[in-house]
Amino acid sequence: MRLFVGIDITDDIRERISSYVAGLQREFPAIGAKWVKPESLHLTLKFIGESKEPEKIKSVLSSIQAPSFEISFRSVGFFTPRSPRIFWAGVQASEDLPLLANTIDSALGAIAVARETQDYSPHLTLARVGSGKPYGDPRDRNKPTFITLRARVESLPQPDFGTMIAKEFFLFQSETLPSGPRYTKLARFELK
Protein backbone atom coordinates (compact mmCIF):
# COMPACT_ATOMS: atom_id res chain seq x y z
CA MET A 1 0.00 0.00 0.00
CA ARG A 2 1.48 3.36 -1.08
CA LEU A 3 1.00 6.02 1.61
CA PHE A 4 1.63 9.68 2.35
CA VAL A 5 0.62 12.25 4.97
CA GLY A 6 -0.95 15.50 3.87
CA ILE A 7 -3.31 18.40 4.42
CA ASP A 8 -6.45 18.67 2.30
CA ILE A 9 -7.32 22.10 0.92
CA THR A 10 -10.69 23.82 1.24
CA ASP A 11 -13.25 23.70 -1.56
CA ASP A 12 -13.06 27.45 -2.26
CA ILE A 13 -9.27 27.34 -2.70
CA ARG A 14 -9.61 24.19 -4.81
CA GLU A 15 -12.16 25.99 -7.01
CA ARG A 16 -9.94 29.07 -7.50
CA ILE A 17 -6.94 26.91 -8.44
CA SER A 18 -9.10 24.80 -10.76
CA SER A 19 -10.37 27.91 -12.56
CA TYR A 20 -6.83 29.28 -12.94
CA VAL A 21 -5.53 25.95 -14.28
CA ALA A 22 -8.49 25.54 -16.67
CA GLY A 23 -7.61 28.90 -18.25
CA LEU A 24 -4.02 27.78 -18.81
CA GLN A 25 -5.15 24.44 -20.20
CA ARG A 26 -7.36 26.26 -22.73
CA GLU A 27 -4.47 28.51 -23.74
CA PHE A 28 -1.93 25.65 -23.94
CA PRO A 29 -3.89 22.52 -24.93
CA ALA A 30 -0.92 20.68 -26.46
CA ILE A 31 1.70 21.30 -23.80
CA GLY A 32 2.04 17.59 -22.97
CA ALA A 33 1.61 18.05 -19.21
CA LYS A 34 0.06 15.73 -16.66
CA TRP A 35 -2.31 18.12 -14.89
CA VAL A 36 -3.35 17.29 -11.33
CA LYS A 37 -7.10 16.78 -11.06
CA PRO A 38 -8.74 19.37 -8.77
CA GLU A 39 -10.01 16.68 -6.38
CA SER A 40 -6.43 15.39 -5.98
CA LEU A 41 -4.88 18.70 -4.88
CA HIS A 42 -3.30 18.41 -1.44
CA LEU A 43 -0.32 19.67 0.55
CA THR A 44 2.08 16.80 1.23
CA LEU A 45 3.67 16.71 4.67
CA LYS A 46 5.49 13.37 4.36
CA PHE A 47 5.78 10.82 1.56
CA ILE A 48 5.94 7.35 3.09
CA GLY A 49 5.89 5.11 0.03
CA GLU A 50 5.06 1.42 0.11
CA SER A 51 4.07 0.10 3.53
CA LYS A 52 2.36 -2.99 4.89
CA GLU A 53 1.83 -1.39 8.29
CA PRO A 54 -0.83 1.33 7.96
CA GLU A 55 -2.18 0.60 11.46
CA LYS A 56 1.23 1.15 13.03
CA ILE A 57 1.58 4.40 11.07
CA LYS A 58 -1.89 5.55 12.19
CA SER A 59 -0.94 4.85 15.79
CA VAL A 60 2.22 6.94 15.55
CA LEU A 61 0.42 9.80 13.78
CA SER A 62 -2.37 9.83 16.39
CA SER A 63 0.20 10.68 19.08
CA ILE A 64 1.33 13.89 17.34
CA GLN A 65 0.27 17.08 19.10
CA ALA A 66 0.45 20.27 17.03
CA PRO A 67 -1.50 23.54 16.79
CA SER A 68 -3.78 24.53 13.94
CA PHE A 69 -2.33 27.28 11.73
CA GLU A 70 -3.07 29.52 8.77
CA ILE A 71 -1.93 28.59 5.25
CA SER A 72 -2.07 30.89 2.21
CA PHE A 73 -1.82 29.66 -1.37
CA ARG A 74 -0.27 32.37 -3.53
CA SER A 75 1.87 32.61 -6.62
CA VAL A 76 2.96 29.92 -9.04
CA GLY A 77 6.34 28.72 -10.21
CA PHE A 78 8.39 25.90 -11.67
CA PHE A 79 11.00 23.53 -10.33
CA THR A 80 14.27 23.41 -12.26
CA PRO A 81 15.09 26.66 -14.05
CA ARG A 82 16.61 25.41 -17.31
CA SER A 83 14.24 22.52 -17.91
CA PRO A 84 11.07 23.06 -15.86
CA ARG A 85 9.29 19.82 -14.99
CA ILE A 86 6.93 20.67 -12.11
CA PHE A 87 4.44 23.57 -12.12
CA TRP A 88 3.39 24.49 -8.59
CA ALA A 89 1.31 26.86 -6.49
CA GLY A 90 3.15 28.51 -3.62
CA VAL A 91 2.38 27.91 0.05
CA GLN A 92 2.93 30.48 2.78
CA ALA A 93 2.54 29.59 6.44
CA SER A 94 4.11 30.17 9.82
CA GLU A 95 6.87 27.95 11.17
CA ASP A 96 4.10 25.64 12.42
CA LEU A 97 3.92 24.05 8.94
CA PRO A 98 7.56 22.91 8.58
CA LEU A 99 7.56 22.04 12.29
CA LEU A 100 4.58 19.72 11.72
CA ALA A 101 6.25 18.12 8.69
CA ASN A 102 9.48 17.59 10.67
CA THR A 103 7.58 16.19 13.67
CA ILE A 104 5.81 13.69 11.42
CA ASP A 105 9.10 12.76 9.75
CA SER A 106 10.79 12.17 13.13
CA ALA A 107 7.89 10.20 14.56
CA LEU A 108 7.69 7.92 11.52
CA GLY A 109 11.48 7.57 11.48
CA ALA A 110 11.17 5.88 14.87
CA ILE A 111 9.24 3.04 13.21
CA ALA A 112 11.69 2.63 10.32
CA VAL A 113 10.01 4.87 7.74
CA ALA A 114 12.85 6.46 5.74
CA ARG A 115 13.68 9.98 6.94
CA GLU A 116 13.66 12.96 4.55
CA THR A 117 17.05 13.91 3.15
CA GLN A 118 16.08 17.41 1.98
CA ASP A 119 14.50 20.37 3.73
CA TYR A 120 10.71 20.56 3.60
CA SER A 121 9.57 22.67 0.62
CA PRO A 122 5.79 23.14 0.79
CA HIS A 123 3.95 23.54 -2.53
CA LEU A 124 0.89 22.28 -4.39
CA THR A 125 1.83 20.43 -7.56
CA LEU A 126 -0.44 21.63 -10.38
CA ALA A 127 1.15 19.75 -13.29
CA ARG A 128 4.27 17.82 -14.25
CA VAL A 129 6.04 16.70 -17.40
CA GLY A 130 8.32 13.71 -17.82
CA SER A 131 9.01 11.82 -14.63
CA GLY A 132 7.91 14.79 -12.52
CA LYS A 133 11.08 14.51 -10.46
CA PRO A 134 12.41 18.01 -9.67
CA TYR A 135 15.82 17.26 -11.19
CA GLY A 136 14.50 15.07 -13.98
CA ASP A 137 15.30 11.53 -14.92
CA PRO A 138 17.38 10.17 -17.83
CA ARG A 139 14.10 9.00 -19.42
CA ASP A 140 12.94 12.64 -19.58
CA ARG A 141 15.34 13.59 -22.37
CA ASN A 142 13.57 15.06 -25.40
CA LYS A 143 10.26 15.32 -23.50
CA PRO A 144 8.24 18.53 -23.78
CA THR A 145 8.91 21.11 -21.10
CA PHE A 146 7.08 24.02 -19.55
CA ILE A 147 9.25 26.72 -21.13
CA THR A 148 6.39 28.28 -23.15
CA LEU A 149 3.97 28.04 -20.22
CA ARG A 150 6.56 29.53 -17.86
CA ALA A 151 7.05 32.53 -20.15
CA ARG A 152 3.27 33.14 -20.21
CA VAL A 153 2.80 32.67 -16.47
CA GLU A 154 5.68 35.05 -15.72
CA SER A 155 3.97 37.73 -17.83
CA LEU A 156 0.79 37.59 -15.70
CA PRO A 157 0.16 38.93 -12.19
CA GLN A 158 0.83 36.29 -9.55
CA PRO A 159 -2.44 34.66 -8.42
CA ASP A 160 -3.78 34.59 -4.86
CA PHE A 161 -5.84 31.42 -4.34
CA GLY A 162 -6.84 32.16 -0.75
CA THR A 163 -6.12 31.40 2.88
CA MET A 164 -7.38 28.62 5.15
CA ILE A 165 -6.86 27.35 8.67
CA ALA A 166 -5.28 23.88 8.76
CA LYS A 167 -7.25 22.08 11.48
CA GLU A 168 -6.35 18.52 10.55
CA PHE A 169 -4.06 16.30 8.53
CA PHE A 170 -4.61 12.90 6.96
CA LEU A 171 -2.96 9.60 6.15
CA PHE A 172 -3.66 9.02 2.46
CA GLN A 173 -3.42 5.96 0.28
CA SER A 174 -2.18 6.62 -3.26
CA GLU A 175 -3.24 4.33 -6.09
CA THR A 176 -2.04 4.57 -9.68
CA LEU A 177 -4.94 3.97 -12.07
CA PRO A 178 -5.18 4.24 -15.87
CA SER A 179 -7.22 7.43 -15.35
CA GLY A 180 -4.53 8.90 -13.09
CA PRO A 181 -3.71 8.74 -9.38
CA ARG A 182 -6.45 8.35 -6.80
CA TYR A 183 -5.93 9.48 -3.21
CA THR A 184 -8.06 8.01 -0.43
CA LYS A 185 -8.12 9.32 3.14
CA LEU A 186 -7.42 6.43 5.54
CA ALA A 187 -7.29 8.37 8.82
CA ARG A 188 -7.79 11.93 10.13
CA PHE A 189 -5.66 13.60 12.81
CA GLU A 190 -6.75 16.80 14.52
CA LEU A 191 -4.60 19.90 14.95
CA LYS A 192 -5.53 21.82 18.11
N, C-alpha and C positions, 0 to 999 in steps of 0.2 A: 504494500500500500504506500503510495507516494504522498507525503505530508508536508505541510508548511503552516506557519503561524502568521496570522495577519489581522488587520483591522479592515472592516467593511466600511464603505463610504455611504453617505446619506443619499437618498433618492434625488434630492434637488441638485446636489453636486454631480451625481451620475448623469442627470439629464443635461446639465450645462456642458459637461465634457462631451457627451454624446452628440449634442448639437454642433459643437465646435469641430469635432472629428468628422461628422457627416459633411460639413461644408468643405473640408479638405479632401475628403474622398471624392466628392463631386468634381472638385477642381483638378484632382490628380487621380483619375480612375485607373490608370495603367502603371502605377508606381511599383507594383510587385511587392507590396508590403503585406504582412500578416497583422491585420488590425485586431486589437483586443475587443471582444464583444462588450457592450456596456454592462451587462449583468456580471461580467467576470472582473471588472475593475476592483482592485483592492490594494491596500498598502501592506506589503510583506514586512514582517518583523524578523522572521527566521525561516529559512528554507531547511527542512529536515531531510528530505529525500525519501528513499525507500525505507520502510520500517515495518516490522511485524509485531510491534509493541505499542499500538495506539493507546491502550489502557494505561500503561506505565507513563506514557507521555502526558496523557490527560491528568494523571495524578500529580505529576511534577508541576504542570502549568497551573493547577488549581491552588497550589500553595503560594503562588506569586502575589504579592501585595504591592499595588502601585496606584497612584492617583489618576483620576481622569484629567484630561488636558485638551487644550484647543489645538486644532490642526487647520491650516489654511492651504488651499490648493491654488497656486498661482504660477504663471509663466510656463513655458514649454522649452524643451531643448533636446539635444541629441548627445548620445554617448559616442565617443571617438571622433575627434575633429576631422581628420583627413578622409575617413571612410565611415560615415555615420551608419550605425546599425540598429540603434534603439532610439525611438522617439518617446519622450516622457513628459509628464506634467510635474511641475515642481511642488514640493511639500515644505511648508514652513511650520515649525512647532517649537515649543520650549525644549529645554534639555530633558524634559520628562520622556520625550519620544525615544531618543537614542539610549537613555537610561533603561527604559522598558525593553528595548531590543537587546541590550547587553545583559540585562537580568535574565531574560529568557534564554539567551545563548549560554550563559553560565550555568543556569539551572539544568538545562538539557545536556550540557557537557558532563555533568555529574552522572548521567546515566548512559554515557558513551555515544551521544550524538555528536558528530564532528563539530568542533568549534569554528567560528568564522575566522578567516585569515585576513580580511580587509575591514576597514572601518565601515560602520553602517552608513549607507547613503540613501536616505528615503526618497522615493519617487513613485509615481504611478506610470507603469509602462502602457503607452497608448498603441504602439505598433513596433514591429521589428522586421528586419530583412535578414536573409541568410540564417545563420545559426541563432542569432539573437544574443550571442555572447558579446559583452562590451568590447572585447579586444578581437573579436572575430574568430574564425576557425579556418584552417586550410581549405575546407570545402566551400568556403564563402567566396573564393576567388571568382571574378567575372560575374558575380551576382549584382543585381541592381542595388543602388544605394539611395539614400535620402538626400543627395546633394541638391536636387531641384526643389524638393519640398523644404529643405532647410533654408534655401535662399528666399523662398516665398514667406515662410513663417517669420524669418528675421526682418522682413519688410513690414510686418503687421505689428500693431500694439500687442504687448504681452497680455494674455487673457487672465482674468481672475475668476476662478470657478466656484469660489465660496469658502466658507469656514464652518467647521463643525466641532462639537465636543466629542472626543473619543471616550466612551463610557464602558467599552468592552473590547475584547479581542477574541479571536476564534482559532481553533485548530481546524484546518481545512484538509480535505482529501483532494488530490489533483488526479484527474483521469484524462488520458489522451484519447480522443475519439476522432473518427474521420471528419466530423463537423467542427473540430477544434477542441481545446481543453474545456473540461467541466470541473468546477470547483464546488465541493459540497461541504457545508459546515458540519463538523462532527461534534464539537463541544464549544460552549461559550464560557468566557471568564470575565468577571466584572472588574472594572477599574473603579476605585472609590474616590 
